[in-house]
Each structure stands twice: as structure tokens, then as C-alpha cells.
Amino acid sequence: MNIVLYSRAQPSFSAEDLDLLINALDETGMSYRMNKDFAGLIGAKTGRTFGAEQIYRDSAGIGDDARVMVSYGGDGTFLDAVRLLDNRPVPIVGINSGRLGFLANITKENMKQAFADIKAGDYTVAPRSLIHAEGEFTQQPGFPYAFNEFTIQRHGPNMISTEVYVNDEMIATYWGDGVLVSTPSGSTAYSLSVGGPVVAPDCRCFLISPIAPHNLTMRSVVIPDSSVITLRVSSRETDFAVSLDNQNYTAPNGVTFRVSKAEKSIFLVHFQNISFYDTLRNKMMWGIDSRDLVK
């Protein structure tokens, strides 16, 4: 079985943690490859060396024989791995070496068991929707998709106006900092920060949420993911900011964007002992008395 490992080359990774990761992979007997930058960091931190067949340089080097992609880091690293797959139907799982980690939800303590389950085939694969964004970006993105959210935001001190239509039917004109369109998977990310609801990841919907709206009665709207969303932006500035997950772009004033469900999905590795609701409850600390934390 061929495992594809991806991580950012973060100097904060300790030699101990990197050794634990590679030892856990080696103990399974599975073959694996990793991105060049991460291999270089591991070599510098631990003195390990890897053969040329264990290193890939870019998306093309992943190959068609990959069985599972493992992201090592936080949710930002996970989103990088999604783009790196470039719509390949390779299931992905995230090991959390960071902090919160809704997407990268395997702890370092459970890493060995996760690898053992992958080797044994003791997991399921769950499809997740991607957003496809079309419009006049100042620089066209190489991967015009988002796993979490597509965001339009002001690029200066002035509010922007965004007319939002669903299937050519107008919802509203949002005055404020911008508008965000989220997938269910992204409902616990930026969408949550702007007041959007938490949505189970297998729901077939999109969330449209205003960002710091001038009209305080504006609220998030949940729509079917079969819808086509049109956003027309007006700003006093010459341009405004646009983002696809953690990739940032600009667009000129007055353009229109079209957002819809991508034809292809991303596939997540799902282990039987980890549920969305367990992760939600633990990460959000729901039901925990804060007074117990200071004892």
C-alpha cells in the first residue's frame, strides 16, 4: 500500500515528534512517499535519509497508485493537501500536530492505531463537497475550488456591497465587510466565526453568511448545494479581496462571481471510533464546566 505524506516544513516540529511519525509509518511495513520540503526538514532535524522513490516534488509526483494521503499538521496543512491532490479520488486523513484541528482530527497519541487501521482496511471513505468559484480574479487560481469556504471581503477601510442571488433569485444586498459561502465541512471554520450554524458534514447544503453586516438583522442562509450562487460586488476601492480557503486573491471592483458545487468531491478517511459529534463536543468543550479547568 502506498501512503502519500504531506506536511509543511515547519521549524517548530521537534525531532522527537518527527521520529515518532516516521517510526509509526515504518512499523506498519507500508510504503510511503513525502513531499520534498518535509523530507528535507526531517533530514535536518533527525539525520534520517530517504531514497528518491520516497520523495515527490509536486502534485504530478503523487502518482496514480496512491491509496491514502496523510496530512501532518493542522487544518491549514490539511487544506494544502486537498489542493495538492488536484481532484484525484485519493482519500485523505489528517494527523493533528497543531492546536484545534477539526479536519486534522487524529491526535499524535492515536497515530499508530490510525496507521494500523489503514493497513488493515479498517476504515470507510466519506465524500465531501467542494465549492467551485468562477469569476474575474486579478490572477486566476490554479485550483478554483474550496473545501471550507469562498470569501469576498473589503480590501480597504470602506464597506463593500454584495448582491447575492440563488438560482437567479435575489436574496439580499449585503453591506459590510463581505460575504462568505461555506460547505458543511467549513461550518466549523471561518463560517462559525461570523455567526454561521454548525452543520453536519454529510448534509447537502451551502451556507451564505454576511461578514460584519451593517444591518444587524442579516443572518446566515442555508440553501441546497444544487443551487448556483451569484455574487455581484461593488466597492469604493479599486479592488476587493477574494479567498478560496486559505488562498488569497484580489478582484477588480464591479465583477460578478458564480459559485456552485464542484463536479468532483474530496474523500475523507473515516475511522469507526471517531465521530463528528465527538470531535465537535471535545473541540468546543461543550458540557464542560469552566470552573473545573482552574482547579
C-alpha positions in Angstrom: 0.0 0.0 0.0 1.3 3.4 -1.0 0.8 6.2 1.6 1.4 9.8 0.4 2.5 12.0 3.3 2.3 15.8 3.1 3.3 18.4 5.6 4.6 21.9 5.7 8.3 22.2 6.6 7.7 23.9 9.9 10.8 24.6 12.0 8.6 24.2 15.1 8.3 20.5 14.6 10.6 18.7 17.1 13.0 15.9 16.2 11.1 13.7 18.7 7.7 14.2 17.0 9.2 13.6 13.5 10.8 10.4 14.7 7.5 9.2 16.1 5.8 9.9 12.8 8.3 8.0 10.7 8.7 5.2 13.2 4.9 4.7 13.2 4.9 4.5 9.4 7.9 2.2 9.3 6.3 -0.2 11.9 3.3 -0.8 9.6 5.5 -2.0 6.7 3.6 0.2 4.3 5.5 2.0 1.6 5.2 5.8 1.7 6.3 9.0 -0.1 6.6 12.5 1.2 6.9 16.0 -0.2 10.5 17.2 -0.8 10.4 20.1 1.7 9.1 17.9 4.5 11.7 15.3 3.8 14.4 17.9 4.0 13.2 19.1 7.3 13.1 15.6 8.7 16.6 15.0 7.5 17.9 18.3 9.1 16.1 17.6 12.4 16.7 13.8 12.8 19.5 12.9 10.4 17.3 10.5 8.5 17.8 10.0 4.8 15.2 8.9 2.2 15.6 7.4 -1.2 14.5 9.1 -4.4 11.5 6.8 -4.6 10.3 8.1 -1.2 10.1 11.8 -2.3 7.8 13.7 -4.6 8.2 17.3 -5.7 4.8 18.3 -6.8 1.2 17.1 -7.5 2.3 15.2 -10.6 4.7 13.2 -8.4 1.9 11.8 -6.3 1.1 9.1 -8.9 -1.9 7.1 -9.6 -1.0 4.3 -7.2 -1.6 6.4 -4.0 -4.1 4.7 -1.7 -4.3 7.3 1.1 -2.9 10.8 1.7 -1.9 11.6 5.2 -1.7 15.3 6.2 0.6 16.0 9.2 -0.1 19.4 10.8 -3.1 21.5 11.4 -6.2 22.3 9.4 -4.3 24.7 7.1 -1.9 21.9 6.2 -5.0 19.7 5.5 -6.3 22.3 3.1 -2.9 22.4 1.4 -3.1 18.7 0.9 -6.6 18.9 -0.6 -5.2 21.3 -3.3 -2.2 19.1 -3.8 -4.4 16.1 -4.7 -5.8 18.2 -7.6 -9.2 16.4 -7.7 -7.6 12.9 -7.5 -10.0 10.4 -5.8 -7.5 9.6 -3.1 -8.9 9.6 0.4 -7.2 11.9 2.9 -6.8 11.8 6.7 -5.2 14.5 8.9 -2.9 13.9 11.9 -3.1 17.0 14.2 0.2 18.3 15.3 -1.2 21.8 15.9 -4.0 23.1 18.1 -7.7 23.0 17.3 -7.9 20.6 14.3 -11.4 19.9 13.1 -10.2 18.5 9.8 -6.9 17.1 11.1 -8.6 15.2 13.9 -6.3 12.3 14.6 -4.1 13.0 17.6 -0.4 12.1 17.7 -1.3 9.7 20.5 -3.7 7.8 18.2 -1.4 8.0 15.2 -0.1 4.4 15.4 -3.6 3.0 15.7 -4.7 5.1 12.7 -1.9 3.7 10.5 -2.7 0.1 11.7 -6.4 0.6 10.7 -5.3 2.0 7.3 -3.2 -1.0 6.7 -5.9 -3.4 7.8 -8.5 -1.5 5.7 -10.5 -0.9 8.8 -12.0 2.4 7.7 -14.6 3.9 5.5 -14.4 6.6 2.9 -16.8 9.6 3.1 -17.3 12.0 0.2 -17.2 15.8 0.9 -18.4 18.6 -1.4 -16.1 21.2 -2.9 -17.1 24.7 -3.9 -16.2 25.8 -7.5 -15.8 29.5 -8.0 -15.8 31.3 -11.3 -15.2 34.9 -11.9 -12.7 37.7 -12.8 -9.9 37.2 -10.4 -7.0 39.5 -10.8 -4.9 36.4 -11.0 -6.7 33.2 -11.9 -6.2 30.5 -9.2 -4.7 27.2 -10.4 -7.2 25.3 -8.2 -10.5 27.3 -8.3 -12.1 25.1 -5.6 -12.6 25.4 -1.8 -13.1 22.7 0.8 -14.2 25.1 3.5 -15.3 28.4 2.1 -15.3 31.0 -0.6 -15.0 34.5 0.8 -15.4 38.1 -0.6 -14.1 40.8 1.7 -13.3 44.5 1.6 -9.7 45.4 0.7 -9.7 48.8 2.4 -11.4 50.8 5.2 -14.8 51.2 3.3 -17.7 48.8 3.3 -18.5 46.8 0.2 -21.9 46.0 -1.2 -22.6 42.4 -2.4 -25.8 41.4 -4.2 -26.4 37.7 -3.7 -28.7 35.6 -5.9 -29.6 31.9 -5.6 -30.6 30.4 -9.0 -31.1 34.0 -10.2 -33.4 34.9 -7.4 -32.2 37.7 -5.2 -31.6 37.0 -1.5 -30.3 40.4 -0.4 -27.7 43.1 -0.8 -25.2 42.8 2.0 -23.5 46.0 3.2 -20.5 45.3 5.4 -17.1 43.6 5.4 -18.2 40.9 2.9 -19.9 37.6 2.3 -18.9 34.0 2.9 -20.1 30.9 1.1 -19.3 27.7 3.1 -19.6 24.0 2.7 -20.9 21.9 5.6 -17.3 20.9 6.3 -16.4 24.6 6.6 -19.2 25.3 9.0 -16.8 24.9 11.9 -14.2 27.2 10.4 -14.5 30.9 9.3 -18.3 30.5 8.9 -18.6 29.7 12.6 -16.6 32.8 13.5 -19.1 35.1 11.6 -22.1 33.6 13.3 -23.0 30.7 11.0 -24.5 27.5 12.2 -22.7 24.2 12.8 -23.8 21.8 10.1 -23.1 18.0 10.0 -20.6 17.4 7.2 -22.9 14.9 5.3 -25.6 17.5 4.8 -26.1 18.5 1.2 -26.2 22.3 1.5 -24.2 25.5 1.3 -24.2 28.3 3.9 -24.3 32.0 2.9 -23.2 34.3 5.7 -22.6 38.1 5.9 -19.3 39.3 7.4 -19.8 42.1 9.9 -23.0 43.3 8.2 -24.1 47.0 8.6 -27.7 45.8 9.0 -27.8 43.8 12.2 -30.8 41.7 11.2 -28.8 40.0 8.4 -28.3 36.3 9.2 -26.9 33.2 7.6 -29.0 31.4 5.0 -28.8 27.6 4.3 -29.5 26.5 0.8 -29.4 23.3 -1.2 -25.9 22.5 -2.7 -27.6 22.0 -6.1 -28.0 25.8 -6.2 -26.0 28.3 -8.2 -24.9 31.4 -6.2 -24.2 34.6 -8.0 -22.4 37.4 -6.2 -22.1 41.0 -7.6 -19.7 43.2 -5.8 -19.5 47.0 -5.6 -16.8 48.8 -3.7 -15.4 52.4 -3.4 -12.0 50.9 -3.7 -10.5 49.7 -7.0 -10.5 46.1 -5.9 -11.5 43.8 -3.1 -10.2 40.6 -1.5 -11.3 37.1 -2.5 -10.2 33.8 -0.9 -10.6 30.1 -1.6 -9.9 28.5 1.8 -6.5 29.9 2.8 -5.5 31.1 -0.6 -5.9 34.8 -1.1 -6.6 36.8 -4.3 -7.9 40.1 -5.4 -10.6 41.1 -7.9 -11.5 44.4 -9.6 -14.5 46.4 -8.4 -17.8 45.6 -10.1 -17.2 42.0 -11.1 -19.5 39.0 -10.7 -18.7 35.6 -9.2 -20.5 32.4 -9.8 -20.3 29.7 -7.0 -21.6 26.2 -7.3 -20.9 22.6 -6.2 -17.9 21.1 -7.9 -18.4 18.1 -10.1 -15.8 16.1 -8.2 -15.6 15.5 -4.4 -12.9 15.1 -1.8 -12.9 11.8 0.0 -12.1 11.6 3.7 -10.9 8.6 5.7 -13.3 7.9 8.5 -12.4 5.6 11.4 -15.2 3.9 13.3 -14.1 5.2 16.7 -14.1 8.9 15.7 -17.4 10.7 15.1 -18.1 14.3 14.0 -20.1 14.9 17.2 -17.3 13.6 19.4 -14.9 15.9 17.7 -17.3 18.8 17.9 -18.1 18.3 21.6 -14.4 17.9 22.5 -13.0 20.8 20.4 -15.8 23.2 21.5 -15.6 21.9 25.1 -19.4 21.6 25.2 -20.7 20.4 28.5 -17.5 21.3 30.4 -17.8 23.4 33.5 -15.1 26.1 33.0 -14.7 26.2 36.8 -13.3 22.7 36.7 -10.5 23.9 34.4 -8.9 26.2 37.1 -8.8 23.7 39.9 
